[in-house]
Amino acid sequence: MVFHGPFRSGLAVCVGVMAEGAFGLVPPDISQTDYLANIPATNSARFNATLPPGGAFPLVEKNVSTGVSIGSVVYVRGSSMSIRYRIRNRNDILLHVHFKFTEPKYERKNYPGVDIALGGSDDEEFTIAAGQYHDVTVSVTGLTNYVTLGWLKTKINIDSEAGGIVSTGPTREEFVYLTDAQPLAPLAVPWTEVLDDACNWADGQVGDADCAYYSTFGLFFSQKFAYNSGTYQFPTNWVDENWLFLLTNFVNYQGYRSGNCVDVSAYLHLSLCSIGADSILTQLYGGTQYPVFVTNPICPIGSDPDSPPSGYVMLGWSMHQICRAQGATYDSCLALQFDPAGAAYENPPAGWTPDGHWQSPAENPQFGVVKRYGATTDFFGTEQNPNQLLDPSLPSEVVPRVELEVELAGIN
């Protein structure tokens, strides 16, 4: 770029570096970058560092004077993005500045090197008094209209008689999460650690049902959980007695997390809440006459469902908790060998009807999670001895389903 009048000409070509100006003058710089009207977000460190706990990231994402650099922002899919850049003059004389913003792009994390062209440009000249600043607001349009995550890439050039910033091509600036809708409680202020999972699992999806479907598969195969079997009342590890999800401990834990259906379904629910996909938690019981039901062979989360019967076990349960979205069942806790019609399946139930997930067909149940009523004794290690679960004196076919909707009280 060659500028005339008070502007300096013949800038060296380089990527995102300062170009020197007149002797003794400091080039103008970007002292603040503020993404406007974005969704407030946080992470485990920020949540626990604020008093009271639960604080969101600062409103200004990058601030040179305070050392703040958040590195990520959250918007609803298809949104327009406004970015305010604060250009600072650190000299004791007035500067004439030329600011140019061009070629914004978006690079999805799961498609590295593939740039999506966005709309938006700005080209303006202004003066900045000695020791002062000037704000420039740029509008970016064309963000993808589906859930995803990736980098906003920008090309910014600043020139003045004191030098400036020269960029030869768009470079990664901020990591941007795109949700399906406004996030929902208890993650109305979403955690970036959860968004890393949720936006990855639902990448490319739109709507509650599709987000729930792909998130169910994503969580089951994510290697986050290993089911803690043993007795028919398996303890929760990540949901406490007050129904708080222990999210700080969860996101900072390395490796497989031991957990049961309450833990798994609760995290699926939280991931959907973080991207604004509506879901509820539902507990399923086998009626009121007998306290235990026996499952059909299931592959618990953390095991490989692809080589039945290896990895599939029968368990005795008093209750099973799942997610519901748009009236359908989403169960990341287990994989079933067959679908409700009896076809080979070997995946977690996702988008199934409540009846098909529980027991099917209704007149002669063979498929679904539930096989029949079970013995009332608390068997330890019964997955190795499934016959111990079966009591021939108990009804062997239809097990009525009793449902109880539950809510997490919050996160901790």
Beta strands, then each sheet from edge to edge (+ up, - down):
strand 1: 17-20
strand 2: 29-36
strand 3: 62-63
strand 4: 68-69
strand 5: 72-76
strand 6: 81-88
strand 7: 95-108
strand 8: 115-117
strand 9: 122-128
strand 10: 133-140
strand 11: 148-160
strand 12: 163-166
strand 13: 171-179
strand 14: 225-227
strand 15: 244-245
strand 16: 257-259
strand 17: 280-285
strand 18: 293-295
strand 19: 298-300
strand 20: 316-317
strand 21: 320-325
strand 22: 328-330
strand 23: 334-338
strand 24: 344-347
strand 25: 350-352
strand 26: 370-373
strand 27: 402-406
strand 28: 410-411
sheet 1: 1+ 12-
sheet 2: 4+ 3- 2+ 6- 10+
sheet 3: 5+ 13+ 11- 7+ 8-
sheet 4: 5+ 13+ 11- 7+ 9-
sheet 5: 14+ 16+
sheet 6: 15+ 28+
sheet 7: 25+ 22- 21+ 17- 27+
sheet 8: 20+ 18- 26+
sheet 9: 19+ 23- 24+
end
